[in-house]
Amino acid sequence: MPRRIRSLISTLVIVFVFWLIWSRLHIVIWVQMPWWGLLLLAIGIYLVIDYGIDQVFGRRRR
């Protein structure tokens, strides 16, 4: 599968997951975290989801 299609699929999945979380979020939770910690957390979540999508839709190694 071409890289652009994999990137598009991973972006759509991440947007869908965040939309599901946002639509069901009714309680605001304040956490003492610096801005760079939140940025690292968001990047980590993106990498985990991207790796999972790559394992599902990536080339099968034989």
N, C-alpha and C positions, 0 to 999 in steps of 0.2 A: 504494500500500500504506500503511495507517495507520502512524503513527509508533510506536505501542506494539508493533505486530508487528515492525517493523524493529528496535526496541530489544531485543525478546525474541530475535529471530534472531541479532543481533550478540552478545548475552550468551551464548547457547548455543554459538555458534561459538568464542568466546574461551575458554569453559570447556572445550570439547572439545579445542582446541589445547593449552591448558595441561595437560590430563589426558594427552594423548599425550606431551608433553614429560616430564611427571613420571613416567609409567609406564616410560619408557625411560632415565631418568636414573639412572646407577649410580655416577657419579663426582661428588664434591662439589668444586666449584671455588671457592676463596676469592678475592674481588676486593676490593681496598681501595677502597671506595666509601661515601660518606656516605649516611645514610638518605634524604636529600632527593634524591640522585642516583638511587637505586633507585626512588623514587616518580616522578620525572620520566621515567625509562625505562619504567616500567609504564604511565604515562599516554600516552606516545608510542606504545607498542605498541598500546594500546587504540584510539587515534585512527587509526592506520594500518589496523588491521583493520576498524574501523567504516567508514572511507572506502571500503575495498575492497568491503565488503558493500553499501554504499549504491550503488556503481557497478554492482554485479551485479544487485541487486534493486530499485534505485531506478527512478524514472520515466525513461523514455527521452526525451531532448530531441530535438525535430525541428526 
